[in-house]
Amino acid sequence: MASKPHFQAILFLLSLSCLSLESYSLNLEREADYHKWISWHVNNFRKKTSLEAESTTQAPPGGIGSKLVLDTKLRNAEMNKVTINVSQDGAGNFKTIREAIDSIPLHNTRRVIVFIKPGVYREKIAVPRTLPYVTFIGESSGSDQPTITGNDTASVTGIDGRPLKTFQSATVAIDANYFVAVNMKFENTAAHEDGFAGGQAVALRISGTKAAFYNCSFYGAQDTLYDHKGLHYFNNCFIQGSVDFIFGYGQSLYENCKLNSIGKKVTSVTAQKRTNATLESGFSFKDSKVTGTRSGGGGVYLGRAWGDYSRVVFSYSYFGTIVLPKVGVTGAILPAIRECIMENTNAVDRELISLEEYHGPVY
């Protein structure tokens, strides 16, 4: 018969073996869980790369990188275009632009090109978010561009009995993504006195993203072009106004554009609204012109801060005598300027100005 000490030793060894078996079993379970975790991530990676492969194509020779990521929905929309014709004389599918827009099905997935004959269209146009991929093409250019005109202001009473405010004063309001306009004129003819409260009168508001405007004109006074939000591109466009006539917090590039001031007092061209340092927002003007007349002793600053981190850049552009060379408003944030030409007040000499001579904070 085993002594008591031997019996205790045997019990100790048995407990150790049980613990070893339990630990081994636990390790097996952990190893299985680990392999499951690895397998899930591998499958997830394969799935992700497979989806990316479906939306990529080889870049053209000389392009940046070996692949160019494309927007699959946009590609499909462009491959399935439809056209609509608008003519006031009844020769097209519709006589008004609004009728043409109303004919487009909700949640449209095709590029709808609306060809618009010359004429003055006195309509208030809204392209809602549910109608992406819409294009307006004016079938002429220059002074004969089709014109969409209105005269609402922020103080005008709406159908609900309340003032429209700036947002709803737009003659044309684009909330849809992938909007394009070519050879069009957008206008708000509301009379305006510089600094008059409630006189904001928007010709066009663009709130959708991935929008482009080619050879278009924007006419108004205060708040002509509401570059509200989203990615936007303007090429060879004419924009005229008096006070803050390009404003908003869009992320936009303006190339080869002419900005014309008609203000009678000292005003600003842009009022960019970037409210924090992380917001991807700002206006960039390249190869453009800022012109106007000093009627009534007025002049313009290139920009004023509508937000705490407003961001505007002018590069390789020309500034007429209308542009005031220094800041005159306390706390104003001026645009950054890169290699631009400023016309002196004597209209004879020109000087090349740089970031060091005329700029504000760039974040």
C-alpha positions, 0 to 999 in steps of 0.5 A: 500500500502506497504511503501518503506522500506517494499518493499525494505525488501521484495526484499532483502528476495526474493534475499536471497531465490534465492541465497539459491536455486542457492547455493543448486543447485550448491551443488547438481551438486558438489555432483554429480561430487564427486560421479562420481569421487568416482565411477571412482576410484572404477571402476579403482581400481577393474579393476587394481586388476582384471588384477593383479589377472590374473598375480599372483599365489600362492607362493610355501610353504616357499616362501616369501609372500603369492603371487608371481607376474608372467610375464604373457607373459613369462608364456605363452611363456614357456607353448608353447615351440618349438625346433630347431636343428642346426648341421653343418653336416646337421643332424638338421633343419639347418646348421648355427645358423643364419639360425635358427634365421631367421626362427623364426617369428617376434614378436615371443610369444613362447619360441624357444629353439635352440639346437646346436651341437658341432662345431665352428660356424664362424658367426656374430649373432644378435638376434633383439628386435623383437625375444624375448624368444630365448634360445641357448642350447649347446648339450655338456659341458666343452671343447667341447662346441659349439663355436660362434666365430668372430674377429671384432674390433671397428676399423674394417670398416663396410658395410657402410664404417665407423668403427664398433665401440665397440657396433657393434664389438660383435660376438653375439649381443642380443637385445631381451628380455628373452634370455637364453644361456646354455653350450655355448662358445662366442668368439672374437679372434681379436689380441689385445695389451693392451691400443691400440686404436680401439682394443675393440673386444666384444665376446657378447653384451647383451642389452635385459632385463631378460636374463640368462647365465648358464655354458657359456664361454666368451673369448676375450681380451679388452671388452670381455663381454658387459653387456650393459643394462637390468637385467641379471644373470650369473651362473657358467660362465667363462669370460676371457679378458685383459682390462675392460673385463666386462663392461656396465651399466647392472643390473647383478648378477654373481654367481659362476663365474671365471674371468680370466685376460690375460692382460700384463699391469696393467688393470681392470676387470670391467668398470661399467657405472652408470651415476647417483645416481638414475640409477638402475645399477650395477654388483654383483659378489658372490662366484666367483674367479678372477685369471690370470697371471702377465705376463709382470709385469701386474696386475688387479684392480677389477674395474674402474669407467666408470660412475660418480656413478659406482657400483660393489660389490664382496662378498664371492669371491676369489682373486688370486695374479693377483689382486692389493690390492690398487687403483693406478689410481687417481679418480678410484672407487673401488668395495665394497668387502664383506668377500672375500679371497685375495691371498698374493703375496708370494702365501702362506698366505691368508687374509680376506679383508672387506669393510673397507680395500678395497672399493669405494663409494657405492650409 
